[in-house]
Amino acid sequence: MRQVRKIIQIDDAKCDGCGLCAAACAEGAITIMDGKARLISDIYCDGLGNCLGECPQGAISILEREADPFQEEVVKAHLAKGSVARNFPCEGIHVIDRVPKPANRGQDAASSLQNWPVQLMLVPVAAPYFYDADLVVAADCVPSAYSGFHADILKGRTLIIGCPKLDNAAFYTDKLTEIFKSNTIRSVHIAVMEVPCCSGLVQIIRKALRDAGKDLPVSYSKIGVTGRILDDSGEKQQQVSDH
């Protein structure tokens, strides 16, 4: 039965379709269509407005109007079935199906990316691609520096990238804590550069795991600025291109 309750309203004139509100909505209530944010259905919106602070254009507000009631169980089914992924175009959440092909170095090398978005500021707290995921959290310079990133680090894993120096470390910690709490992640692989600021990403992930009360297997890769793989015992002798 419809009722008068709080629900979001999106101003088309202000919305630029950036997708930040969609990524912030844990219920998957918002999609991007024709370059604009849209409310998929009243039943997915709890009216709490977590998306409000994410909109840089001020296009979202809360109003009271007659609407279908929020249905938590329907939302759970919506998320569990991957409905969120199907409702989003390129600006939103995607689970990417890959047809296996040889991972050759060079022009025909296969991409191992299986989720979108990947930036920690944009990924949702809960998404189908976090279900039983082996997670890679990588400093965003790593894929540029290490040409074997897709084949050697990313393959078979879900990706999050971020920069602990340029972005908000406290936000990163809180966001990762909620991601670890809200999903059945199986393991975490940390990929960082050899530069000092990247050590902050390791500390952020460790704190987030502690705050979430999770004891997950954690591994790591350290990449040199010349494109070599580094480890605790020193620099490996093979160039990435020689692998």
C-alpha positions as CSV (number, residue, x, y, z in Angstrom):
1,M,0.0,0.0,0.0
2,R,1.4,3.4,-1.0
3,Q,2.2,5.8,1.8
4,V,3.6,9.3,2.3
5,R,7.2,9.0,3.2
6,K,10.7,10.4,2.6
7,I,12.3,9.6,-0.7
8,I,15.0,11.1,-3.0
9,Q,14.3,13.5,-5.8
10,I,16.7,14.1,-8.6
11,D,16.8,17.4,-10.4
12,D,17.5,16.6,-14.1
13,A,18.6,20.2,-14.8
14,K,21.4,20.0,-12.3
15,C,22.4,16.4,-12.8
16,D,25.5,15.8,-15.0
17,G,25.4,12.0,-14.9
18,C,28.7,11.6,-13.0
19,G,27.4,8.4,-11.3
20,L,28.7,9.3,-7.8
21,C,25.2,9.0,-6.3
22,A,24.7,5.6,-7.9
23,A,27.9,4.3,-6.5
24,A,27.0,5.6,-3.0
25,C,23.6,3.9,-2.9
26,A,24.0,0.6,-1.1
27,E,20.5,-0.5,-2.1
28,G,21.1,-0.1,-5.9
29,A,18.2,2.3,-6.1
30,I,19.8,4.7,-8.6
31,T,20.9,4.1,-12.2
32,I,22.4,6.3,-14.9
33,M,20.2,6.5,-18.1
34,D,20.7,8.9,-21.0
35,G,23.4,10.7,-19.1
36,K,21.2,11.4,-16.0
37,A,20.7,9.7,-12.6
38,R,17.4,8.0,-12.3
39,L,15.5,6.4,-9.4
40,I,14.9,2.8,-10.5
41,S,12.0,2.2,-8.2
42,D,10.5,3.6,-5.0
43,I,10.8,0.2,-3.3
44,Y,14.6,0.3,-3.5
45,C,14.9,3.8,-1.9
46,D,15.0,3.9,1.9
47,G,14.8,7.7,2.0
48,L,17.9,8.0,4.3
49,G,19.8,10.1,1.7
50,N,23.3,8.6,1.8
51,C,23.6,9.7,-1.8
52,L,23.0,13.4,-1.0
53,G,26.5,14.3,0.1
54,E,28.0,12.5,-3.0
55,C,26.4,14.8,-5.6
56,P,28.8,17.6,-6.6
57,Q,25.9,19.4,-8.4
58,G,23.4,19.4,-5.5
59,A,21.0,17.6,-7.8
60,I,19.6,15.3,-5.1
61,S,17.2,16.2,-2.3
62,I,14.8,14.5,0.0
63,L,11.1,15.2,-0.1
64,E,8.0,13.6,1.3
65,R,5.5,12.2,-1.2
66,E,3.2,9.3,-1.8
67,A,5.4,6.3,-2.7
68,D,5.5,2.5,-2.5
69,P,7.1,1.4,0.8
70,F,10.7,0.5,1.0
71,Q,11.1,-3.3,0.7
72,E,14.3,-4.5,2.3
73,E,13.9,-8.1,1.3
74,V,13.3,-7.1,-2.3
75,V,16.4,-5.0,-2.2
76,K,18.5,-7.9,-0.9
77,A,17.2,-10.1,-3.8
78,H,17.9,-7.2,-6.2
79,L,21.5,-7.1,-5.1
80,A,22.0,-10.8,-4.8
81,K,20.9,-11.5,-8.3
82,G,23.3,-8.9,-9.8
83,S,20.3,-6.7,-10.8
84,V,22.4,-3.7,-10.0
85,A,25.0,-4.6,-12.6
86,R,22.4,-5.1,-15.3
87,N,20.7,-1.8,-14.6
88,F,23.9,0.3,-15.0
89,P,25.4,1.5,-18.2
90,C,29.1,2.3,-18.4
91,E,28.9,5.1,-15.8
92,G,27.7,2.6,-13.1
93,I,28.4,-0.7,-11.6
94,H,29.4,-3.6,-13.8
95,V,30.4,-7.2,-13.4
96,I,32.4,-7.9,-16.6
97,D,32.1,-11.3,-18.2
98,R,35.4,-12.3,-19.9
99,V,35.8,-14.9,-22.6
100,P,39.2,-16.5,-21.9
101,K,41.9,-15.9,-24.5
102,P,45.7,-16.0,-24.4
103,A,47.3,-13.3,-22.3
104,N,50.0,-12.3,-24.7
105,R,52.3,-9.4,-24.0
106,G,51.7,-6.5,-26.4
107,Q,48.7,-5.3,-28.4
108,D,46.7,-8.5,-28.1
109,A,47.2,-9.0,-24.3
110,A,43.9,-9.9,-22.6
111,S,42.3,-7.6,-20.0
112,S,41.6,-9.3,-16.7
113,L,39.4,-6.5,-15.4
114,Q,36.1,-8.0,-14.1
115,N,34.4,-5.1,-12.3
116,W,33.6,-1.4,-12.7
117,P,34.0,1.1,-11.2
118,V,37.4,0.5,-9.6
119,Q,38.4,3.8,-7.9
120,L,37.8,3.5,-4.1
121,M,36.0,6.9,-4.0
122,L,33.5,5.5,-6.5
123,V,33.0,1.8,-5.7
124,P,29.8,0.9,-3.7
125,V,30.1,-0.6,-0.3
126,A,28.1,-3.6,-1.5
127,A,28.2,-5.0,-5.0
128,P,27.8,-8.4,-6.7
129,Y,31.5,-8.5,-7.7
130,F,32.5,-8.5,-4.0
131,Y,30.8,-11.9,-3.4
132,D,33.5,-14.4,-2.4
133,A,36.0,-12.1,-4.0
134,D,39.8,-12.3,-4.0
135,L,40.4,-8.6,-3.8
136,V,43.3,-6.5,-5.2
137,V,43.8,-3.1,-3.6
138,A,46.3,-1.3,-5.8
139,A,48.0,2.1,-5.7
140,D,46.7,3.7,-8.9
141,C,50.2,4.1,-10.3
142,V,50.8,0.4,-10.3
143,P,49.0,-0.6,-13.5
144,S,50.9,2.1,-15.3
145,A,54.3,1.1,-14.0
146,Y,53.9,-2.6,-14.2
147,S,53.1,-4.0,-17.7
148,G,52.3,-7.4,-16.3
149,F,49.6,-6.1,-13.9
150,H,46.6,-7.8,-15.6
151,A,48.2,-11.2,-16.2
152,D,50.3,-11.5,-13.0
153,I,48.3,-9.6,-10.3
154,L,44.8,-8.9,-11.4
155,K,43.7,-12.1,-13.1
156,G,40.9,-13.8,-11.2
157,R,40.6,-10.9,-8.7
158,T,38.3,-7.9,-8.1
159,L,40.1,-4.6,-8.3
160,I,40.0,-1.4,-6.2
161,I,42.5,1.4,-6.8
162,G,43.4,4.5,-4.9
163,C,46.1,7.0,-3.9
164,P,46.7,7.5,-0.2
165,K,48.6,10.7,-0.8
166,L,46.2,12.6,-3.0
167,D,42.9,11.3,-1.6
168,N,41.4,11.3,1.9
169,A,43.0,8.5,4.0
170,A,40.3,8.6,6.7
171,F,37.6,8.2,4.0
172,Y,39.6,5.3,2.5
173,T,39.8,3.6,5.9
174,D,36.1,4.0,6.6
175,K,35.1,2.9,3.1
176,L,37.3,-0.2,3.2
177,T,36.1,-1.1,6.7
178,E,32.5,-1.1,5.5
179,I,33.4,-3.1,2.3
180,F,35.1,-5.7,4.5
181,K,32.1,-5.8,6.9
182,S,29.4,-6.0,4.2
183,N,30.8,-8.6,1.9
184,T,32.2,-12.1,1.8
185,I,35.7,-11.2,0.6
186,R,38.1,-14.2,0.8
187,S,41.5,-12.6,0.5
188,V,43.3,-9.3,-0.1
189,H,46.3,-8.6,-2.3
190,I,48.0,-5.2,-1.8
191,A,49.9,-3.8,-4.8
192,V,52.0,-0.7,-4.2
193,M,54.8,1.3,-5.6
194,E,58.2,1.5,-3.9
195,V,57.7,5.2,-3.2
196,P,57.2,6.1,0.5
197,C,53.6,7.5,0.1
198,C,52.4,4.0,-1.0
199,S,53.1,2.6,2.4
200,G,50.1,4.5,3.6
201,L,47.9,2.2,1.6
202,V,49.2,-0.8,3.4
203,Q,48.4,0.8,6.8
204,I,45.0,1.9,5.7
205,I,44.1,-1.7,4.7
206,R,45.5,-3.2,7.9
207,K,43.5,-0.7,10.0
208,A,40.3,-1.3,7.9
209,L,40.6,-5.1,8.4
210,R,41.1,-4.6,12.2
211,D,38.2,-2.2,12.4
212,A,36.0,-4.6,10.5
213,G,37.0,-7.5,12.7
214,K,38.2,-9.5,9.7
215,D,41.2,-11.9,9.7
216,L,41.8,-12.4,6.0
217,P,44.8,-13.8,4.1
218,V,46.8,-10.7,2.9
219,S,49.6,-10.8,0.3
220,Y,51.4,-8.0,-1.4
221,S,53.5,-6.9,-4.4
222,K,55.8,-3.9,-4.5
223,I,56.6,-2.4,-7.9
224,G,59.7,-0.3,-8.7
225,V,59.4,2.9,-10.7
226,T,61.4,1.3,-13.5
227,G,58.8,-1.4,-13.9
228,R,60.5,-4.1,-11.9
229,I,58.9,-6.3,-9.2
230,L,60.4,-5.7,-5.8
231,D,60.1,-7.9,-2.7
232,D,61.4,-8.0,0.9
233,S,64.6,-9.6,-0.2
234,G,65.4,-7.0,-2.9
235,E,64.9,-6.5,-6.5
236,K,64.1,-9.4,-8.8
237,Q,66.4,-9.6,-11.8
238,Q,63.7,-10.0,-14.5
239,Q,62.2,-7.0,-16.2
240,V,58.4,-7.1,-16.5
241,S,58.7,-7.4,-20.2
242,D,60.9,-10.5,-19.9
243,H,58.3,-12.5,-18.0
